Amino acid sequence: MQNSDDGTHWKRTTRLMLVHLFIWFFFGYVIHMFVNVLNQFTIPVLKFPLGFYMAAQGSLIVFVVMLFVFAWQQDRIDRDHGVAEDD
Amino acid sequence: MATQTASERADFMRSLGRMYGLYTGGFLGFIVLLAVLEQVGVPNRVLGYFFVFFTLAVYGVIGIAMRTAQVSEYYVAGRRVPAFYNGMATGADWMSAASFVGMAGSLFLLGYDGLAWVLGWTGGFVLVSILVGPYLRKFGAYTVPDFMAFRYGGNFARFLAVIVLVCCSFTYVTAQIFGTGIIAARFLGMQFEIAVFAGLVGILLCAMLGGMRAVTWTQIAQYIVLIVAYLVPIVILSTKKYGIPVPELTYGQAIQEIAAREQEMLRTGLAVLCTPADCGPTTLKPHLQPFMNYTPLNFFGIIFCMMVGTASLPHILMRYFTTPSVREARVSVGWSLLFIFLLYFSAPAYAAFSKLEVYTNIIGRDITQLRPWLFTWGELGLIKVCGKDAINLDAAIAACKAIANHPGVLRFQDFNINTDVIVLSTPEIAGLPYVISGLVAAGGLAAALSTADGLLLAIANALSHDVYYNMIQPLRAARQWLVGAIIAVVVAALILWLGAVPGPFGVEWRWWSLLGLGGLVAVVTPLMAKAGEVERRLIMARALLLLVAVCSAALASTRPSDILAMVGWAFSLAMAGNFPAIVLGIWWKRATTSGAIWGMIAGWGICLFYLVTTRYFPQMGITHFGMTSLLNPETGKPLVDIAKVMADPQWMNQWPALASNPLANRVGWFDLNNINCGLLGMPLGFLVMIVVSLLSKEPPKEMQALVDEIRKPRGRTVLEEKA
C-alpha cells in the first residue's frame, strides 16, 4: 500500500477520468459525424443500417458497459492507495 | 449507513428482493385479472379506473408506511439505499412523461434526428459518474446548494444555486403535471383541470409525509410499473409480426420496410419529397436520412446540452446522496443507466412499428375506409385529417372534399398526428385488448408522477434546508419576520399574476392557491411555535412542498404547449448555472468564491437571456441584439421572412410574444436553437470562472485540504467531519 498523500492516487484518478471522457466523446459525437458513411453498411440478419444502429443502440450499450467498468477500475485505484472504504 | 454491518446489509437486500418480487408478481397477477374481467364484459372506462386507482393506492400506501420524522431520513433516506435499488429509483426519477409518452413520438416524427434525444438522455450518466456524483456523495450534502455554499464559502453562492435549482426544476415539474393531466383526461374521461388536481394529490401523498425515504421506495415501485407497461405492447407487436419477442432486434426489418414504402409512396404520388429546393412542413423526410430536421450544429448541440444537463440537474444528483458508500454511488450510476437504457433502446422500435402501420394502413387508404380508432383521438384534437380534427368519418370525408383535386385516398400531407399519441395509441393501432391500453396509461402516469415527486422534493428541500434552515433561521427574530413577510408578498403576487386560469369546480387557480396559502399559514404558525428545532425544519419542508406543488399545478393548467422544449430548457439552464461551479469545485483547487459567483451569474445569465429573448421578445432580439432567423436545415433558407413579419404591427407589438407568433423560437444567433442555450452559457461560465479565479486570491489551505478529502472515498463525509 502506498502513501495516499503523495498525489499518485489523484493522478491515476485523473488519467482514468480522461480516458473515459475520450471514449464518451468518441461514441457520443465523433462516430455520429460519420453516419452517412456508416449507413452504407448493413448489419447482417438484423438489417439495421450501421450509422442508425450506433445512435439507436450501439453507443448506449457502450455507455452502460463503460459505467460498470469505470466503477470497477476506480475502486481498484482507491484500494491500491488505501483510500477505499471498508467493505 | 456507516454503522450497518455486512450481514445486516445482506439481510436488508434479501428482504427488499422478497418485497419487490412479491409486488411485481402481484402487479402481473392484477393485469391478468383485469384481462379476464375485460373478457367477461366489464366496460373499458371501469378498467381504466381500476388501473389508475389501484396503482395510485399502492404508491400512497408506500408513501404513508415510509413516513418519517428524522432529518437524515427525510433528506437522504438515511443513506442506506443499495446501489441496485437506487438505480431503479433513479430510472423512475429520470424518465418522465417526456420520455415515456413523448420520446417515441419524436422519433416517429424526426426519424434519425430524434436520436439526438436518445443519445443525450443516456450519455450524461457517464459524466455524472466520472466527474460529479461520487464526490458529492463523499462531501455528504443534503442538497446541491449545500455543496456550493460550503465550497464557495457562504450564503451568496448558496442563494445563486437555489435560484438555478428552482428555475430548472420548476420548468420541468410543470411539464410532468401537464402530462398527468393529459393521461387522466384521456383514460378516465375526467375534466382536464380536475385530472391535474387528482395527479397532484397522488404526488403529494408520497413526497409530503416521508420525503426522500418515501419517494425512493415509491419510485422503485413506479419503475416496475412503467417498464412493464412500456415493453408489453411492443413485445406483443413484435411477436405478432416477426415471431420474435424482442422488438429491439426485429425493428431493423421494420425500418427497411419503411424505407421501401417511402419510395413507393413517392413513386405513386402519395407523398412529396423534401429536397434542398423545397422542404415545407408537409413534405416527406425519409426516416433514415440524417440532419433533415436539425442542422448538424443543433443535432450535436442537443446531445451535448442534454448530456451535460444530466450531470447538473439537482434532482438527479441528489439521488446519489442516498447510497451507503461512495463505491455504491458509482455502481449505482451504472444500474441507473441500465434501467433507463431498457426504455430508451425500445423507443425507436415503437416509432418504427407505428410509422410502418401508419404508412401502410392509413396513407393510401380510401378516405371512406378509415379505421375507427383514429376518431377517439381526433375528438381530442390530436389527429387531423385534411387539416381538420378527425372527429368522425363524415368530418374527415368533408374536410378532404373541400381540398381541390383531392384524389379520394389519404396522402402523406393529409394526415397529421400529435406526437404524444404514438405510445398511447399503439395498443389500439395494433388491435390489442383494452387492458393493454389501460396498462400503458398506468405506466405513463407512473413516469410522470415519479419524476414530479423527485423534482418537487428537490425544490422543497432547497427551500426548507437551504433558504429556511441555513439562511433565514440564523437571522435575528425581527429580521426573520421581515424576510418571511417579503417572501409571502412575492409568492402571493406571483400567484395572483400566474394563477388567472380555470381550476377545479369553476374557481380560478389563484383563489385556490391563495386559500391554500392562507390555510397553510394558519396551520403552520401554531405548529411552528410549539415545535422543537428539528420538527420545525420538517414542518417547513412539508409546507413548502405543498405550496410549490400547487403553484406548478396552476401553471400546468395554462397548458404550455410544447413539453419537449420546456424540458430541454430545464437542462440547458441547469447546465449553464451549475456545471462549471460543481466540476471546477471538485477538480480544480484554485477555483475561488468570486470566480464561482461571477461564472454562475455570467453563464446562467446569458442562457436565460437567450431563452427569454428568443421565446418571448424576439422583436427586441432582432432590433437590439442582432439576432436573425433560424434556417431550414435542408434548404438553408430562413424559416421566417423577418422583414415581412416586422412590418406587421400585430406581431411587432406583441409583448410578450405568444407561441403563435411567427418569430417566437425562430430567431437567434449562429442559427442556434434556444433549447441549446446552454451551449452559450456553459463555455462562458467556465471562461469567466477560470479568469476571475486566477485574478483573485488562492483559496485558503484548509479549503484545499477539504477538497482533497472529497477526492478520497475513505472516512466519514466532509460535513460530518466539520460538525
Boltz contact constraints between the chains, C-beta under 6 A:
constraints:
  - contact:
      token1: [A, 10]
      token2: [B, 711]
      max_distance: 6.0
  - contact:
      token1: [A, 17]
      token2: [B, 130]
      max_distance: 6.0
  - contact:
      token1: [A, 20]
      token2: [B, 130]
      max_distance: 6.0
  - contact:
      token1: [A, 24]
      token2: [B, 126]
      max_distance: 6.0
  - contact:
      token1: [A, 28]
      token2: [B, 123]
      max_distance: 6.0
  - contact:
      token1: [A, 29]
      token2: [B, 300]
      max_distance: 6.0
  - contact:
      token1: [A, 35]
      token2: [B, 290]
      max_distance: 6.0
  - contact:
      token1: [A, 46]
      token2: [B, 249]
      max_distance: 6.0
  - contact:
      token1: [A, 46]
      token2: [B, 252]
      max_distance: 6.0
  - contact:
      token1: [A, 47]
      token2: [B, 252]
      max_distance: 6.0
  - contact:
      token1: [A, 47]
      token2: [B, 253]
      max_distance: 6.0
  - contact:
      token1: [A, 47]
      token2: [B, 256]
      max_distance: 6.0
  - contact:
      token1: [A, 48]
      token2: [B, 252]
      max_distance: 6.0
  - contact:
      token1: [A, 49]
      token2: [B, 288]
      max_distance: 6.0
  - contact:
      token1: [A, 52]
      token2: [B, 112]
      max_distance: 6.0
  - contact:
      token1: [A, 52]
      token2: [B, 288]
      max_distance: 6.0
  - contact:
      token1: [A, 55]
      token2: [B, 115]
      max_distance: 6.0
  - contact:
      token1: [A, 55]
      token2: [B, 119]
      max_distance: 6.0
  - contact:
      token1: [A, 56]
      token2: [B, 115]
      max_distance: 6.0
  - contact:
      token1: [A, 56]
      token2: [B, 348]
      max_distance: 6.0
  - contact:
      token1: [A, 57]
      token2: [B, 345]
      max_distance: 6.0
  - contact:
      token1: [A, 60]
      token2: [B, 122]
      max_distance: 6.0
  - contact:
      token1: [A, 60]
      token2: [B, 341]
      max_distance: 6.0
  - contact:
      token1: [A, 60]
      token2: [B, 345]
      max_distance: 6.0
  - contact:
      token1: [A, 63]
      token2: [B, 122]
      max_distance: 6.0
  - contact:
      token1: [A, 63]
      token2: [B, 123]
      max_distance: 6.0
  - contact:
      token1: [A, 63]
      token2: [B, 126]
      max_distance: 6.0
  - contact:
      token1: [A, 64]
      token2: [B, 337]
      max_distance: 6.0
  - contact:
      token1: [A, 64]
      token2: [B, 338]
      max_distance: 6.0
  - contact:
      token1: [A, 64]
      token2: [B, 341]
      max_distance: 6.0
  - contact:
      token1: [A, 67]
      token2: [B, 129]
      max_distance: 6.0
  - contact:
      token1: [A, 67]
      token2: [B, 333]
      max_distance: 6.0
  - contact:
      token1: [A, 67]
      token2: [B, 334]
      max_distance: 6.0
  - contact:
      token1: [A, 67]
      token2: [B, 337]
      max_distance: 6.0
  - contact:
      token1: [A, 68]
      token2: [B, 334]
      max_distance: 6.0
  - contact:
      token1: [A, 70]
      token2: [B, 129]
      max_distance: 6.0
  - contact:
      token1: [A, 71]
      token2: [B, 330]
      max_distance: 6.0
  - contact:
      token1: [A, 71]
      token2: [B, 331]
      max_distance: 6.0
  - contact:
      token1: [A, 71]
      token2: [B, 334]
      max_distance: 6.0
  - contact:
      token1: [A, 75]
      token2: [B, 327]
      max_distance: 6.0
  - contact:
      token1: [A, 78]
      token2: [B, 713]
      max_distance: 6.0
  - contact:
      token1: [A, 83]
      token2: [B, 712]
      max_distance: 6.0
  - contact:
      token1: [A, 83]
      token2: [B, 714]
      max_distance: 6.0
  - contact:
      token1: [A, 84]
      token2: [B, 713]
      max_distance: 6.0
  - contact:
      token1: [A, 85]
      token2: [B, 325]
      max_distance: 6.0
  - contact:
      token1: [A, 85]
      token2: [B, 327]
      max_distance: 6.0
  - contact:
      token1: [A, 85]
      token2: [B, 713]
      max_distance: 6.0
  - contact:
      token1: [A, 85]
      token2: [B, 714]
      max_distance: 6.0
